[in-house]
Every structure is written in C-alpha cells, then in structure tokens.
Amino acid sequence: MKKIILTSFTSLILFTIITGIIYPLLITGVAKIFFSAQADGSLIKSGDKVIGSELIAQGFSGNKYFHPRPSAIDYNPMPSGATNFGPTSDTLKRLTELRRKEYADSNFVPPGTYIPDDAIFSSGSGVDPEISVENAKLQINRIVKARNFDQNKQKALKELINRLTNKPQFGILGETRINVLNLNINLDKI
C-alpha cells in the first residue's frame, strides 16, 4: 500500500511540474521568439504608449470616428459575453429596432437601405474588434460631415477602408472585415 501511495504522489508531483511549469514556460518561450507581437496581446502602440489591442474592441463615440459593433458589456473584456436574449425576446426586438433607428439617423442612411447585422447586434463576446466593410462604408457620410472633409479627403477615406480590409483567412475562414481601432488610428492621419 505504501508503494502505491508513494508512486501516486511521485506521479502527481512529476506531472504537475511537467504540465504546470515546464510545458507552459516552453510554449510561452516559443511564442515570444516566433510570435512576439501576438504573445504580448497584439498591442497597438503610439511611441511607447499602448493605445489598445487588435483583438479587443474599444468603444468609440462621437461623429468623428468609426463605431464598433454594439457591446452588451460596454467593451469590458473581463466579463466577456452577450445579452443572452433569445430570438423571441421582446427586449431584443425593441433594442435592435432602437439601434437600427439610431444608426440610420446618425449615419444619414436613406430609408430602405439595408443596415448590416453587425451594426445592430452585439457580438457573442461583446469585444469583437472588427466590423463588416458594409458597416464601415455606411459610416462614411457621418465622418465626412463631422470632419468637414473635402472630395480629396473623402476619396482618401474610401481608399483607407479598401486598404485596411482583411479578407477571409486562407480565402475561406471568416468574413471580409475591418479592424475599427486600426481604421480610426489611420483616419486621424488623413
């Protein structure tokens, strides 16, 4: 019996050290060497100051910036989650209609224009950093008006959207999208 207990305890300690210390340190070291930016959180910096992460949405308000998807958690990554309203929820229906109206009004969207789902519905995580290209293009009029852009700057803005658009990974995984933080950082450079 003592031998079984000793063997079990030794195995517990050995596997705890291997899987709890050695393996995580090895994987972290490999990630730091080969994928340094990703291992550090895909941070976006301006000089030495961290502005944000490519992986976590930030709430942008005001008319001068592109707005991300709505967030049920106010873009706080700690609780990360959605509203959990079901498709038959009256609350969800009222919320989406309110968002649709506010989006159309603030972006000068003509009646009858299709508004992309990512402009109305929050993501499952609440911190989705990307929006559809259609969503970004519908926000152009608001930004052009708020920044008082002339034709040249408006053209530069459209070219910026095209340049920063991310295609599906490997051509098949995901959707065509654009990172809102990168878009807004580059918007300030126009």
N, C-alpha and C positions, 0 to 999 in steps of 0.2 A: 504493500500500500504506500509506504514511504517513497519507493522508487517511482510510482505513478504520479504522486503529488509533485515530487522534485522535477520529473520530466515535464509535467504540465506547466509548472511555474517557470522553468527554464525556457520552454517554448513560448510562453506568454511574453516574457521579457525580451527574448530574441526577436520575435515578430513585431513587438511594439517598437523596438529600436529600428528595425529594418523598414517597416511600413509607416511609422510615425515620425522618424527623424531622417534616416538616410535617404529614402526614396523622395520625400518632399524637397530636401535640400538638393538632391541631384537634379530633379525636374526644374526647380527654380533656377539652379545654376545654368542648365542648358537653355532655358527660356531667356535668361538675362544675356547670354552670349549670342544666341541666334535670333531672338525676337525681343530685343531690348525695349523698344517703344511699347509693344503690346504687353510685355511683362510689367511695365510700370503703369499700365492703365490707359494706354493710348491718349496720353495727356497732350493738350494743345497749349503751347506757351507763347507768350509775347515777351521776348527777352528772357528774364529769369522768373517772370510771373506766370503762374498757371492760370489759364483762362477757363479751362474746362476739359472735358474728355469727349473724344469722338463717340464714345459708347453710351453716354448718359445725356439725355435731353436736358435743356435748360429752358425755363420759361422766359420768353421774350415778350414784352408788352410794348405798347406804343405803335405808332403807324410807320416808323422809320425802319423797322426790321421785319424779317420773315418770322412768322409764328410757327411753332412746332405743333404736333398733334395735341389735342386736349389731354389733360392728365387727371386721373381720378385721385392722385396722391400729391398733387402740386409739385411734380418733378422731384420729389424726395426719394432717393434710391433706397433708403433704409427699409420702408415697409413694402416697396415694390409690389404693385398689384393693380387690379382693375376695379370697376364698380361692383361687379358681380350681379348686375341687373340682368335678368333673363330677357329673351326676345319678346315676351308677352308683357313685360313690365310697363305700366303706365308712366312711371317715373322716367324710365329710359326714353320712352316716346316723347314726353314733354321736353326732356333735356336735349334730345337730338334735334327737335324742331326749333328750340331756342338757339342752339348752336348754329343750325343751318341759317336762321334768320340773321343772327349777329354776324356770321361770316359773310353772307351775301351783302348786307348793309355796309359793313366796314371795308369790304374789298370792291365795292361798286360792281357787283356781279349782276348782270341783267337777269330779269325774271326768266325762268325756264331753263337756265344754264345748269348743267349737271355739276354738282359740288362733290368732289371726291370724298369717299368714306373717311379717309384719314384726316379730313378737316372737321369732321363731325364726331366721330367715335374715338374714345381714348384707346390706347393700346393695352394689351394684356399686362404689360409690365408697368405702364404709367411713365416710363422713362425712355420711350423709343426716340432715338436721336434723329431719325430721318423722316422725310415726308415724300409723297409722290411728286413727280415733276409737274403733273397737272395742278396739284395744290400750290406749288411754288409759282407757277405761271399765273394762276388766278390772283395771287397776292401782288403782282407787279404794279397794277394800277394804283393801289393804295400807297405803295412805297414811292413810286414816281411822283405822286402828288405831294406826299409828306416831305420828300427831299427836294422837291422843285427841280427834278431832272429835266434837262433838255433832250432833244431827239438823240444826240450822240451818247449821252449817259444812259438813256433808256435802251439803246441798242447794246451798249456795253453790259448792261444788266442782263439782258436776254442771252448774250454770249457767255456771261458768267454762269448762268444756270446750265447752259449746254456743256460748258467745260467741266463743271463740278458734278455732273450727273454720273452716278455709279450704275453700271449695267449689272444684270444678274451675275452672280459668281459662276464661273465656268460656262456662262451663257444660258444656264438653266435653273440655277438655285436662287430663289428670291425674286424680287421685282426691281424694276428700274426705280431708283430713288436718289435723294439728295440729302446730304447732312446739313441740318439747319445751322449749327454752330459755325461750320466752315463757310457756309454761304453768307452768314451775317458778318463774319470777320472780313471776308473778301468784298462784301458790299460796302463796308466802310472805306475801302481803298479806291472806290470809283470816284 
